[in-house]
Amino acid sequence: MDTQTIQALRGSVTGPIVTPGDPGYDEARKVYNYMIDRHPAAVVSCRTADDVAAVVRQAAQTGTELAVRGGAHSVPGFGTADDALVVDLSGLSSVTVDSSSRTARVGGGATWGAFNDATGAFGLATTGGIISTTGVGGLTLGGGIGYLSRAYGLSCDNLLAAQVVTADGLKLTTSEAENPDLFWGLRGGGGNFGVVTEFTFRLHPVAQVYGGPMFFELSDGEAVLSYFNEFIQTAPREYGGFPGFQIAPPLPFVPEDRVGEPFIVVVSCWTGSEADGEQILQRFRDVANPVAELVGPMPYPALNSAFDGLVPRGLQHYWKAAYAGDLSKDLIRAHMEHGPKVPVVNSTVHLYPINGACHDLAADETAFGHRDATYAMVIAGMWPDPVDNDANTQWVRDYYSAIAPLSQPGGYVNFASSDDQSKVAANYGANYARLQEVKRRYDPDNLFHLNQNIQP
Ligand SMILES: Cc1cc2nc3c(=O)[nH]c(=O)nc-3n(C[C@H](O)[C@H](O)[C@H](O)COP(=O)(O)OP(=O)(O)OC[C@H]3O[C@@H](n4cnc5c(N)ncnc54)[C@H](O)[C@@H]3O)c2cc1C
């Protein structure tokens, strides 16, 4: 990129711009997944919506690649690209809570940790991810699955309004009342339509929750998964946990001689009373004896950050995603064949239930097109050493090949990898054609294409 373009940008944005050769460039070009090694032309730290509009216009006018970065967690590394202008939204991270209307206004680059701390101070929360360092932006725009999904719907279901910079550099307000087609597309369309500089969310009274992880022997795996599947069909919406596979980390609650072994894990979150939570979780102990557990009452933000230490920035990532209506016997068997082979403590497999409140909306009410699924399943390969890339990637691929034929078509866009573009239509599901219409209206030249891309 020529120096004139960078100079022009420096004159029109308020935040710092880091270019190759500048101190901090090597840090600025990186994203959370260190398998991604790209060299953008400039990383522009945006502090205002006008900053964002200036970068978007500059990219459109000069035909420069444009990458948008919120929390930087995208597994395919959509928040950076060679020779690109990167809109870095981390400077737009304020969270303002209005406890009387139970709403929060959140900058487009905020993380769930900042969000939960701010809303938690008022005993309020909305559905967010299970790791606190993930961005509100990318997670919400793809749907948003977490502990509160069964109680309050997906993150995008709790969106009341969004301020958006579109491909022509215009700043638009979107809500059910203003630009409703764009607002529809934002709720599941995954960053295809513009840069959201501010989200407004509905909040719910969630202060203390009862939950945490229980580790079960692999020999009890089939029984635990079968029970979970039966339980979740009619479980009260206050229950928002999920089963999965996890190597036991070296934590005090794990017997020392079991650290490093793979287990079936059930991570629970109960938003009702503690007494009811104790009863609900006891049902899992009645199925099988946990080898280790760390269950109890805790503030919701504490549960939301409990596993952050397992997934620090800088790991190698390769993920695959599938939806399921039900955990059939065959699907459970496929999980039991591949889940126990989870290679490292950072990698995990989660089977998130997305029934309950997620099913209150019809498939066409928002862009999220998989309202008929009961589970969003993710095989999240995450490991520290690039030397292990082939082996770990192969584990994810083999696992996915086994479960895909037993699952519904498509997978959650936010859990997909860069080699999943061929599955884009299935991943957006029932709403793909309408998403294309919205894309044609707001981004006909596909300026925003570093995402699970909807073809205009
Ligand atoms: C460790 C880890 C845990 C996760 N846990 C969950 C979970 O519990 N639930 C869940 O649903 N997902 C989860 N995810 C997946 C997550 O939703 C996606 O990775 C998501 O893209 C992350 O958003 P981000 O803002 O951090 O990422 P980024 O890399 O910053 O952005 C990803 C995409 O979103 C777009 N984007 C981001 N912010 C904006 C914005 N403000 N306006 C317009 N476009 C934007 C970008 O253009 C890009 O295409 C997890 C991911 C990781 C790595």
The ligand as a Tripos MOL2 file, in Angstrom:
@<TRIPOS>MOLECULE
LIG
   53    58     1     0     0
SMALL
NO_CHARGES

@<TRIPOS>ATOM
      1 C1        -11.5550  -19.9730   22.5410 C.3       1 LIG1
      2 C2        -12.8480  -19.7470   21.7950 C.ar      1 LIG1
      3 C3        -14.0510  -19.9250   22.4330 C.ar      1 LIG1
      4 C4        -15.2550  -19.7430   21.7600 C.ar      1 LIG1
      5 N1        -16.4450  -19.9410   22.4180 N.ar      1 LIG1
      6 C5        -17.6140  -19.7110   21.7750 C.ar      1 LIG1
      7 C6        -18.8550  -19.8460   22.4510 C.ar      1 LIG1
      8 O1        -18.9110  -20.2060   23.6260 O.2       1 LIG1
      9 N2        -19.9830  -19.5960   21.7610 N.ar      1 LIG1
     10 C7        -19.9740  -19.1940   20.4600 C.ar      1 LIG1
     11 O2        -21.0490  -18.9550   19.9040 O.2       1 LIG1
     12 N3        -18.8250  -19.0650   19.7890 N.ar      1 LIG1
     13 C8        -17.6400  -19.3090   20.4180 C.ar      1 LIG1
     14 N4        -16.4590  -19.1840   19.7460 N.ar      1 LIG1
     15 C9        -16.4790  -18.8700   18.3090 C.3       1 LIG1
     16 C10       -16.6090  -17.3890   18.1330 C.3       1 LIG1
     17 O3        -17.9830  -17.0460   18.1500 O.3       1 LIG1
     18 C11       -16.0280  -16.9450   16.7770 C.3       1 LIG1
     19 O4        -14.6700  -17.2730   16.7590 O.3       1 LIG1
     20 C12       -16.2250  -15.4590   16.5800 C.3       1 LIG1
     21 O5        -15.9410  -15.1560   15.2460 O.3       1 LIG1
     22 C13       -15.3330  -14.6610   17.4820 C.3       1 LIG1
     23 O6        -15.6130  -13.3090   17.4190 O.3       1 LIG1
     24 P1        -14.4470  -12.2490   17.6200 P.3       1 LIG1
     25 O7        -15.0350  -10.8950   17.5480 O.co2     1 LIG1
     26 O8        -13.6570  -12.6130   18.8380 O.co2     1 LIG1
     27 O9        -13.5320  -12.6050   16.3690 O.3       1 LIG1
     28 P2        -12.8490  -11.7510   15.1720 P.3       1 LIG1
     29 O10       -11.7570  -12.6380   14.6870 O.co2     1 LIG1
     30 O11       -12.4680  -10.4180   15.6680 O.co2     1 LIG1
     31 O12       -13.9890  -11.6340   14.1480 O.3       1 LIG1
     32 C14       -14.5250  -12.7500   13.5000 C.3       1 LIG1
     33 C15       -15.4590  -12.3590   12.3900 C.3       1 LIG1
     34 O13       -16.4950  -11.5290   12.8660 O.3       1 LIG1
     35 C16       -16.4640  -10.2650   12.2140 C.3       1 LIG1
     36 N5        -16.6250   -9.2350   13.2460 N.ar      1 LIG1
     37 C17       -16.1550   -9.2110   14.5060 C.ar      1 LIG1
     38 N6        -16.5840   -8.1100   15.1560 N.ar      1 LIG1
     39 C18       -17.3360   -7.4240   14.2630 C.ar      1 LIG1
     40 C19       -18.0640   -6.2110   14.3090 C.ar      1 LIG1
     41 N7        -18.1110   -5.4730   15.4280 N.pl3     1 LIG1
     42 N8        -18.7290   -5.8220   13.2030 N.ar      1 LIG1
     43 C20       -18.6930   -6.5500   12.0650 C.ar      1 LIG1
     44 N9        -18.0190   -7.7100   11.9560 N.ar      1 LIG1
     45 C21       -17.3610   -8.1330   13.0550 C.ar      1 LIG1
     46 C22       -15.0960  -10.1760   11.5490 C.3       1 LIG1
     47 O14       -15.1410   -9.5220   10.3540 O.3       1 LIG1
     48 C23       -14.7820  -11.6070   11.2860 C.3       1 LIG1
     49 O15       -15.3570  -12.0080   10.0700 O.3       1 LIG1
     50 C24       -15.2400  -19.3440   20.3990 C.ar      1 LIG1
     51 C25       -14.0050  -19.1500   19.7560 C.ar      1 LIG1
     52 C26       -12.8250  -19.3630   20.4340 C.ar      1 LIG1
     53 C27       -11.5210  -19.1930   19.7090 C.3       1 LIG1
@<TRIPOS>BOND
     1     1     2 1
     2     2     3 ar
     3     2    52 ar
     4     3     4 ar
     5     4     5 ar
     6     4    50 ar
     7     5     6 ar
     8     6     7 ar
     9     6    13 1
    10     7     8 2
    11     7     9 ar
    12     9    10 ar
    13    10    11 2
    14    10    12 ar
    15    12    13 ar
    16    13    14 ar
    17    14    15 1
    18    14    50 ar
    19    15    16 1
    20    16    17 1
    21    16    18 1
    22    18    19 1
    23    18    20 1
    24    20    21 1
    25    20    22 1
    26    22    23 1
    27    23    24 1
    28    24    25 2
    29    24    26 1
    30    24    27 1
    31    27    28 1
    32    28    29 2
    33    28    30 1
    34    28    31 1
    35    31    32 1
    36    32    33 1
    37    33    34 1
    38    33    48 1
    39    34    35 1
    40    35    36 1
    41    35    46 1
    42    36    37 ar
    43    36    45 ar
    44    37    38 ar
    45    38    39 ar
    46    39    40 ar
    47    39    45 ar
    48    40    41 1
    49    40    42 ar
    50    42    43 ar
    51    43    44 ar
    52    44    45 ar
    53    46    47 1
    54    46    48 1
    55    48    49 1
    56    50    51 ar
    57    51    52 ar
    58    52    53 1
@<TRIPOS>SUBSTRUCTURE
     1 LIG1         1 GROUP 0 **** ****
